[in-house]
Amino acid sequence: MELLVNLEDINLSKNRLSKPEDIEQLALLPNLSSIDISKNCMNKYAEDLLKTISKFKALKVLNLMGNEVIRKVKFYRKNMI
């Protein structure tokens, strides 16, 4: 991860990611501002996913479309902003 400190955008769509731990290490990237994890298998652990996403300090864009977990987060859009 230390070689990727300048990475700003990452597209991990359609990768069968299923739990927050699958993206947790990305929080170590200080300049990561855009993450696309759409069309994965994020179906459970809604609260854990929110906690993990809150660790991304530079995050401005997050695409979670196509993951069932967004239906399990109460006031999804409000909580993500």
MITIVO-149775 format. One record per atom (N, C-alpha, C): residue number from 1; residue in one letter; atom name; x, y, z. Coordinates in Angstrom, 2 decimals, padded with zeros to 5 digits. Example, Ala and Ser with C-alpha at 12.3 -4.5 7.8 and 13.67 -1.06 7.14 Angstrom:
BEGIN
{num=1&residu=A&atome=N&px=013.19&py=-005.69&pz=007.80}
{num=1&residu=A&atome=CA&px=012.30&py=-004.50&pz=007.80}
{num=1&residu=A&atome=C&px=013.20&py=-003.30&pz=007.80}
{num=2&residu=S&atome=N&px=012.85&py=-002.25&pz=007.08}
{num=2&residu=S&atome=CA&px=013.67&py=-001.06&pz=007.14}
{num=2&residu=S&atome=C&px=012.90&py=000.03&pz=007.87}
//
This chain:
BEGIN
{num=1&residu=M&atome=N&px=000.81&py=-001.19&pz=000.00}
{num=1&residu=M&atome=CA&px=000.00&py=000.00&pz=000.00}
{num=1&residu=M&atome=C&px=000.86&py=001.27&pz=000.00}
{num=2&residu=E&atome=N&px=002.03&py=001.19&pz=000.57}
{num=2&residu=E&atome=CA&px=002.86&py=002.39&pz=000.66}
{num=2&residu=E&atome=C&px=003.30&py=002.90&pz=-000.71}
{num=3&residu=L&atome=N&px=003.27&py=002.06&pz=-001.72}
{num=3&residu=L&atome=CA&px=003.62&py=002.50&pz=-003.08}
{num=3&residu=L&atome=C&px=002.45&py=003.20&pz=-003.77}
{num=4&residu=L&atome=N&px=001.27&py=003.14&pz=-003.18}
{num=4&residu=L&atome=CA&px=000.07&py=003.70&pz=-003.78}
{num=4&residu=L&atome=C&px=-000.41&py=004.97&pz=-003.09}
{num=5&residu=V&atome=N&px=000.45&py=005.66&pz=-002.38}
{num=5&residu=V&atome=CA&px=000.02&py=006.82&pz=-001.60}
{num=5&residu=V&atome=C&px=-000.57&py=007.94&pz=-002.45}
{num=6&residu=N&atome=N&px=-000.26&py=008.00&pz=-003.72}
{num=6&residu=N&atome=CA&px=-000.79&py=009.05&pz=-004.59}
{num=6&residu=N&atome=C&px=-002.06&py=008.63&pz=-005.32}
{num=7&residu=L&atome=N&px=-002.50&py=007.40&pz=-005.11}
{num=7&residu=L&atome=CA&px=-003.71&py=006.92&pz=-005.78}
{num=7&residu=L&atome=C&px=-004.93&py=007.72&pz=-005.32}
{num=8&residu=E&atome=N&px=-005.69&py=008.22&pz=-006.30}
{num=8&residu=E&atome=CA&px=-006.87&py=009.03&pz=-005.99}
{num=8&residu=E&atome=C&px=-008.17&py=008.32&pz=-006.32}
{num=9&residu=D&atome=N&px=-008.18&py=007.50&pz=-007.35}
{num=9&residu=D&atome=CA&px=-009.40&py=006.82&pz=-007.80}
{num=9&residu=D&atome=C&px=-009.14&py=005.32&pz=-007.92}
{num=10&residu=I&atome=N&px=-010.16&py=004.55&pz=-007.54}
{num=10&residu=I&atome=CA&px=-010.05&py=003.09&pz=-007.72}
{num=10&residu=I&atome=C&px=-011.42&py=002.55&pz=-008.08}
{num=11&residu=N&atome=N&px=-011.43&py=001.65&pz=-009.06}
{num=11&residu=N&atome=CA&px=-012.66&py=001.00&pz=-009.51}
{num=11&residu=N&atome=C&px=-012.56&py=-000.48&pz=-009.17}
{num=12&residu=L&atome=N&px=-013.36&py=-000.90&pz=-008.21}
{num=12&residu=L&atome=CA&px=-013.38&py=-002.30&pz=-007.79}
{num=12&residu=L&atome=C&px=-014.76&py=-002.92&pz=-008.06}
{num=13&residu=S&atome=N&px=-015.46&py=-002.38&pz=-009.03}
{num=13&residu=S&atome=CA&px=-016.79&py=-002.91&pz=-009.35}
{num=13&residu=S&atome=C&px=-016.67&py=-004.31&pz=-009.92}
{num=14&residu=K&atome=N&px=-017.71&py=-005.09&pz=-009.69}
{num=14&residu=K&atome=CA&px=-017.82&py=-006.46&pz=-010.19}
{num=14&residu=K&atome=C&px=-016.65&py=-007.35&pz=-009.75}
{num=15&residu=N&atome=N&px=-016.30&py=-007.29&pz=-008.47}
{num=15&residu=N&atome=CA&px=-015.19&py=-008.09&pz=-007.94}
{num=15&residu=N&atome=C&px=-015.61&py=-009.05&pz=-006.84}
{num=16&residu=R&atome=N&px=-016.89&py=-009.21&pz=-006.63}
{num=16&residu=R&atome=CA&px=-017.41&py=-010.12&pz=-005.60}
{num=16&residu=R&atome=C&px=-016.97&py=-009.75&pz=-004.19}
{num=17&residu=L&atome=N&px=-016.76&py=-008.48&pz=-003.94}
{num=17&residu=L&atome=CA&px=-016.46&py=-008.02&pz=-002.59}
{num=17&residu=L&atome=C&px=-017.71&py=-008.23&pz=-001.76}
{num=18&residu=S&atome=N&px=-017.56&py=-008.75&pz=-000.55}
{num=18&residu=S&atome=CA&px=-018.75&py=-009.10&pz=000.21}
{num=18&residu=S&atome=C&px=-018.79&py=-008.57&pz=001.64}
{num=19&residu=K&atome=N&px=-017.68&py=-008.05&pz=002.13}
{num=19&residu=K&atome=CA&px=-017.68&py=-007.56&pz=003.51}
{num=19&residu=K&atome=C&px=-016.76&py=-006.35&pz=003.64}
{num=20&residu=P&atome=N&px=-016.98&py=-005.53&pz=004.65}
{num=20&residu=P&atome=CA&px=-016.18&py=-004.31&pz=004.82}
{num=20&residu=P&atome=C&px=-014.68&py=-004.57&pz=004.87}
{num=21&residu=E&atome=N&px=-014.28&py=-005.70&pz=005.39}
{num=21&residu=E&atome=CA&px=-012.86&py=-006.01&pz=005.47}
{num=21&residu=E&atome=C&px=-012.21&py=-006.07&pz=004.10}
{num=22&residu=D&atome=N&px=-013.00&py=-006.30&pz=003.07}
{num=22&residu=D&atome=CA&px=-012.45&py=-006.38&pz=001.71}
{num=22&residu=D&atome=C&px=-011.92&py=-005.03&pz=001.22}
{num=23&residu=I&atome=N&px=-012.39&py=-003.95&pz=001.82}
{num=23&residu=I&atome=CA&px=-011.91&py=-002.62&pz=001.39}
{num=23&residu=I&atome=C&px=-011.19&py=-001.87&pz=002.51}
{num=24&residu=E&atome=N&px=-011.09&py=-002.46&pz=003.65}
{num=24&residu=E&atome=CA&px=-010.54&py=-001.79&pz=004.83}
{num=24&residu=E&atome=C&px=-009.13&py=-001.24&pz=004.62}
{num=25&residu=Q&atome=N&px=-008.27&py=-001.97&pz=003.97}
{num=25&residu=Q&atome=CA&px=-006.88&py=-001.53&pz=003.76}
{num=25&residu=Q&atome=C&px=-006.77&py=-000.29&pz=002.88}
{num=26&residu=L&atome=N&px=-007.79&py=-000.04&pz=002.09}
{num=26&residu=L&atome=CA&px=-007.78&py=001.14&pz=001.22}
{num=26&residu=L&atome=C&px=-007.79&py=002.43&pz=002.04}
{num=27&residu=A&atome=N&px=-008.25&py=002.37&pz=003.27}
{num=27&residu=A&atome=CA&px=-008.28&py=003.55&pz=004.14}
{num=27&residu=A&atome=C&px=-006.87&py=004.06&pz=004.45}
{num=28&residu=L&atome=N&px=-005.88&py=003.24&pz=004.19}
{num=28&residu=L&atome=CA&px=-004.49&py=003.65&pz=004.41}
{num=28&residu=L&atome=C&px=-003.97&py=004.56&pz=003.31}
{num=29&residu=L&atome=N&px=-004.74&py=004.71&pz=002.24}
{num=29&residu=L&atome=CA&px=-004.33&py=005.55&pz=001.12}
{num=29&residu=L&atome=C&px=-004.83&py=006.97&pz=001.36}
{num=30&residu=P&atome=N&px=-003.93&py=007.89&pz=001.69}
{num=30&residu=P&atome=CA&px=-004.34&py=009.23&pz=002.13}
{num=30&residu=P&atome=C&px=-005.01&py=010.09&pz=001.07}
{num=31&residu=N&atome=N&px=-004.78&py=009.82&pz=-000.20}
{num=31&residu=N&atome=CA&px=-005.33&py=010.66&pz=-001.27}
{num=31&residu=N&atome=C&px=-006.50&py=010.03&pz=-001.99}
{num=32&residu=L&atome=N&px=-006.95&py=008.89&pz=-001.54}
{num=32&residu=L&atome=CA&px=-008.04&py=008.19&pz=-002.22}
{num=32&residu=L&atome=C&px=-009.34&py=008.98&pz=-002.05}
{num=33&residu=S&atome=N&px=-009.83&py=009.53&pz=-003.16}
{num=33&residu=S&atome=CA&px=-011.02&py=010.38&pz=-003.09}
{num=33&residu=S&atome=C&px=-012.23&py=009.78&pz=-003.80}
{num=34&residu=S&atome=N&px=-012.03&py=008.74&pz=-004.60}
{num=34&residu=S&atome=CA&px=-013.14&py=008.14&pz=-005.35}
{num=34&residu=S&atome=C&px=-013.02&py=006.62&pz=-005.35}
{num=35&residu=I&atome=N&px=-014.08&py=005.96&pz=-004.88}
{num=35&residu=I&atome=CA&px=-014.10&py=004.50&pz=-004.83}
{num=35&residu=I&atome=C&px=-015.38&py=004.00&pz=-005.49}
{num=36&residu=D&atome=N&px=-015.21&py=003.11&pz=-006.46}
{num=36&residu=D&atome=CA&px=-016.36&py=002.49&pz=-007.10}
{num=36&residu=D&atome=C&px=-016.37&py=001.02&pz=-006.68}
{num=37&residu=I&atome=N&px=-017.31&py=000.67&pz=-005.81}
{num=37&residu=I&atome=CA&px=-017.47&py=-000.73&pz=-005.41}
{num=37&residu=I&atome=C&px=-018.87&py=-001.20&pz=-005.80}
{num=38&residu=S&atome=N&px=-019.36&py=-000.68&pz=-006.91}
{num=38&residu=S&atome=CA&px=-020.68&py=-001.05&pz=-007.39}
{num=38&residu=S&atome=C&px=-020.69&py=-002.49&pz=-007.90}
{num=39&residu=K&atome=N&px=-021.89&py=-003.05&pz=-007.93}
{num=39&residu=K&atome=CA&px=-022.13&py=-004.39&pz=-008.46}
{num=39&residu=K&atome=C&px=-021.24&py=-005.46&pz=-007.83}
{num=40&residu=N&atome=N&px=-021.14&py=-005.41&pz=-006.52}
{num=40&residu=N&atome=CA&px=-020.44&py=-006.43&pz=-005.76}
{num=40&residu=N&atome=C&px=-021.47&py=-007.21&pz=-004.94}
{num=41&residu=C&atome=N&px=-021.02&py=-007.88&pz=-003.92}
{num=41&residu=C&atome=CA&px=-021.91&py=-008.73&pz=-003.12}
{num=41&residu=C&atome=C&px=-022.04&py=-008.22&pz=-001.69}
{num=42&residu=M&atome=N&px=-022.01&py=-006.91&pz=-001.52}
{num=42&residu=M&atome=CA&px=-022.15&py=-006.33&pz=-000.19}
{num=42&residu=M&atome=C&px=-023.62&py=-006.42&pz=000.22}
{num=43&residu=N&atome=N&px=-023.95&py=-007.45&pz=000.98}
{num=43&residu=N&atome=CA&px=-025.34&py=-007.68&pz=001.38}
{num=43&residu=N&atome=C&px=-025.56&py=-007.56&pz=002.87}
{num=44&residu=K&atome=N&px=-024.50&py=-007.72&pz=003.66}
{num=44&residu=K&atome=CA&px=-024.62&py=-007.71&pz=005.13}
{num=44&residu=K&atome=C&px=-023.67&py=-006.68&pz=005.71}
{num=45&residu=Y&atome=N&px=-023.68&py=-006.60&pz=007.00}
{num=45&residu=Y&atome=CA&px=-022.74&py=-005.77&pz=007.76}
{num=45&residu=Y&atome=C&px=-022.85&py=-004.29&pz=007.43}
{num=46&residu=A&atome=N&px=-024.06&py=-003.78&pz=007.33}
{num=46&residu=A&atome=CA&px=-024.28&py=-002.38&pz=006.97}
{num=46&residu=A&atome=C&px=-023.58&py=-001.42&pz=007.92}
{num=47&residu=E&atome=N&px=-023.72&py=-001.64&pz=009.20}
{num=47&residu=E&atome=CA&px=-023.11&py=-000.73&pz=010.19}
{num=47&residu=E&atome=C&px=-021.59&py=-000.78&pz=010.11}
{num=48&residu=D&atome=N&px=-021.04&py=-001.97&pz=009.92}
{num=48&residu=D&atome=CA&px=-019.59&py=-002.11&pz=009.80}
{num=48&residu=D&atome=C&px=-019.08&py=-001.42&pz=008.53}
{num=49&residu=L&atome=N&px=-019.86&py=-001.49&pz=007.48}
{num=49&residu=L&atome=CA&px=-019.48&py=-000.82&pz=006.24}
{num=49&residu=L&atome=C&px=-019.44&py=000.69&pz=006.45}
{num=50&residu=L&atome=N&px=-020.42&py=001.24&pz=007.15}
{num=50&residu=L&atome=CA&px=-020.42&py=002.67&pz=007.45}
{num=50&residu=L&atome=C&px=-019.20&py=003.08&pz=008.26}
{num=51&residu=K&atome=N&px=-018.83&py=002.27&pz=009.23}
{num=51&residu=K&atome=CA&px=-017.64&py=002.55&pz=010.03}
{num=51&residu=K&atome=C&px=-016.38&py=002.52&pz=009.19}
{num=52&residu=T&atome=N&px=-016.29&py=001.54&pz=008.31}
{num=52&residu=T&atome=CA&px=-015.12&py=001.42&pz=007.45}
{num=52&residu=T&atome=C&px=-015.02&py=002.61&pz=006.51}
{num=53&residu=I&atome=N&px=-016.11&py=002.99&pz=005.90}
{num=53&residu=I&atome=CA&px=-016.12&py=004.10&pz=004.96}
{num=53&residu=I&atome=C&px=-015.76&py=005.41&pz=005.66}
{num=54&residu=S&atome=N&px=-016.14&py=005.54&pz=006.91}
{num=54&residu=S&atome=CA&px=-015.83&py=006.78&pz=007.65}
{num=54&residu=S&atome=C&px=-014.33&py=006.96&pz=007.88}
{num=55&residu=K&atome=N&px=-013.55&py=005.93&pz=007.70}
{num=55&residu=K&atome=CA&px=-012.10&py=006.01&pz=007.88}
{num=55&residu=K&atome=C&px=-011.38&py=006.61&pz=006.68}
{num=56&residu=F&atome=N&px=-012.08&py=006.75&pz=005.56}
{num=56&residu=F&atome=CA&px=-011.47&py=007.30&pz=004.35}
{num=56&residu=F&atome=C&px=-011.50&py=008.83&pz=004.45}
{num=57&residu=K&atome=N&px=-010.37&py=009.42&pz=004.76}
{num=57&residu=K&atome=CA&px=-010.30&py=010.86&pz=005.05}
{num=57&residu=K&atome=C&px=-010.52&py=011.75&pz=003.84}
{num=58&residu=A&atome=N&px=-010.09&py=011.36&pz=002.66}
{num=58&residu=A&atome=CA&px=-010.19&py=012.21&pz=001.47}
{num=58&residu=A&atome=C&px=-011.36&py=011.83&pz=000.57}
{num=59&residu=L&atome=N&px=-012.17&py=010.88&pz=000.99}
{num=59&residu=L&atome=CA&px=-013.24&py=010.36&pz=000.13}
{num=59&residu=L&atome=C&px=-014.29&py=011.42&pz=-000.21}
{num=60&residu=K&atome=N&px=-014.53&py=011.57&pz=-001.51}
{num=60&residu=K&atome=CA&px=-015.55&py=012.50&pz=-002.00}
{num=60&residu=K&atome=C&px=-016.61&py=011.80&pz=-002.82}
{num=61&residu=V&atome=N&px=-016.24&py=010.68&pz=-003.48}
{num=61&residu=V&atome=CA&px=-017.17&py=009.95&pz=-004.34}
{num=61&residu=V&atome=C&px=-017.15&py=008.48&pz=-003.94}
{num=62&residu=L&atome=N&px=-018.34&py=007.94&pz=-003.69}
{num=62&residu=L&atome=CA&px=-018.48&py=006.52&pz=-003.36}
{num=62&residu=L&atome=C&px=-019.65&py=005.96&pz=-004.14}
{num=63&residu=N&atome=N&px=-019.39&py=004.93&pz=-004.93}
{num=63&residu=N&atome=CA&px=-020.45&py=004.28&pz=-005.70}
{num=63&residu=N&atome=C&px=-020.70&py=002.90&pz=-005.11}
{num=64&residu=L&atome=N&px=-021.88&py=002.73&pz=-004.53}
{num=64&residu=L&atome=CA&px=-022.30&py=001.45&pz=-003.94}
{num=64&residu=L&atome=C&px=-023.48&py=000.83&pz=-004.69}
{num=65&residu=M&atome=N&px=-023.86&py=001.41&pz=-005.81}
{num=65&residu=M&atome=CA&px=-025.02&py=000.93&pz=-006.55}
{num=65&residu=M&atome=C&px=-024.86&py=-000.56&pz=-006.88}
{num=66&residu=G&atome=N&px=-025.97&py=-001.28&pz=-006.84}
{num=66&residu=G&atome=CA&px=-025.93&py=-002.70&pz=-007.16}
{num=66&residu=G&atome=C&px=-025.54&py=-003.59&pz=-006.00}
{num=67&residu=N&atome=N&px=-025.46&py=-003.02&pz=-004.80}
{num=67&residu=N&atome=CA&px=-025.18&py=-003.78&pz=-003.58}
{num=67&residu=N&atome=C&px=-026.41&py=-003.72&pz=-002.70}
{num=68&residu=E&atome=N&px=-026.88&py=-004.86&pz=-002.25}
{num=68&residu=E&atome=CA&px=-028.08&py=-004.91&pz=-001.41}
{num=68&residu=E&atome=C&px=-027.92&py=-004.17&pz=-000.09}
{num=69&residu=V&atome=N&px=-026.71&py=-004.00&pz=000.36}
{num=69&residu=V&atome=CA&px=-026.47&py=-003.37&pz=001.66}
{num=69&residu=V&atome=C&px=-027.04&py=-001.95&pz=001.71}
{num=70&residu=I&atome=N&px=-027.13&py=-001.27&pz=000.59}
{num=70&residu=I&atome=CA&px=-027.65&py=000.10&pz=000.63}
{num=70&residu=I&atome=C&px=-029.12&py=000.14&pz=001.05}
{num=71&residu=R&atome=N&px=-029.82&py=-000.96&pz=000.86}
{num=71&residu=R&atome=CA&px=-031.22&py=-001.03&pz=001.30}
{num=71&residu=R&atome=C&px=-031.34&py=-001.27&pz=002.80}
{num=72&residu=K&atome=N&px=-030.25&py=-001.68&pz=003.41}
{num=72&residu=K&atome=CA&px=-030.27&py=-002.01&pz=004.83}
{num=72&residu=K&atome=C&px=-029.79&py=-000.86&pz=005.71}
{num=73&residu=V&atome=N&px=-029.28&py=000.19&pz=005.09}
{num=73&residu=V&atome=CA&px=-028.83&py=001.36&pz=005.84}
{num=73&residu=V&atome=C&px=-029.98&py=002.35&pz=005.90}
{num=74&residu=K&atome=N&px=-030.43&py=002.61&pz=007.11}
{num=74&residu=K&atome=CA&px=-031.53&py=003.55&pz=007.28}
{num=74&residu=K&atome=C&px=-031.05&py=004.95&pz=006.87}
{num=75&residu=F&atome=N&px=-031.85&py=005.62&pz=006.07}
{num=75&residu=F&atome=CA&px=-031.51&py=006.93&pz=005.54}
{num=75&residu=F&atome=C&px=-030.14&py=006.88&pz=004.84}
{num=76&residu=Y&atome=N&px=-030.01&py=005.95&pz=003.94}
{num=76&residu=Y&atome=CA&px=-028.75&py=005.68&pz=003.24}
{num=76&residu=Y&atome=C&px=-028.06&py=006.95&pz=002.73}
{num=77&residu=R&atome=N&px=-028.74&py=007.74&pz=001.93}
{num=77&residu=R&atome=CA&px=-028.12&py=008.92&pz=001.34}
{num=77&residu=R&atome=C&px=-027.70&py=009.93&pz=002.41}
{num=78&residu=K&atome=N&px=-028.52&py=010.12&pz=003.40}
{num=78&residu=K&atome=CA&px=-028.21&py=011.07&pz=004.48}
{num=78&residu=K&atome=C&px=-026.97&py=010.61&pz=005.27}
{num=79&residu=N&atome=N&px=-026.88&py=009.31&pz=005.55}
{num=79&residu=N&atome=CA&px=-025.76&py=008.78&pz=006.31}
{num=79&residu=N&atome=C&px=-024.46&py=008.82&pz=005.52}
{num=80&residu=M&atome=N&px=-024.53&py=008.71&pz=004.22}
{num=80&residu=M&atome=CA&px=-023.32&py=008.67&pz=003.42}
{num=80&residu=M&atome=C&px=-022.75&py=010.06&pz=003.15}
{num=81&residu=I&atome=N&px=-023.54&py=011.08&pz=003.32}
{num=81&residu=I&atome=CA&px=-023.05&py=012.44&pz=003.06}
{num=81&residu=I&atome=C&px=-022.37&py=012.94&pz=004.26}
//
